[in-house]
Amino acid sequence: MNKRIVGFHQDEEQHWVAELECGHNQHVRHNPPWTNRPWVVTPEGRTEFLGRVLACKKCDQEAPRDWWPKA
């Protein structure tokens, strides 16, 4: 299920995590050659991706939210 990115934070290992509008989190690592997301390593790149969609596997699995979106 596609959900918009509403924010970002770093986990305890300093990996970037996208906060999705549904309340789920999803790692967005830049780890070439397996995962190529150069936009995630700069503040400007992350800002550019706010509002874009990611496939939320947690929604597909009907998993509980990781956080609660603000109303």
Secondary structure, DSSP 8 states (H G I E B T S, - for coil): -EEEEEEEEE-TTS-EEEEETTS-EEE---BTTTB--GGGGSHHHHHHHTT-EEE-HHHHTT---SS----
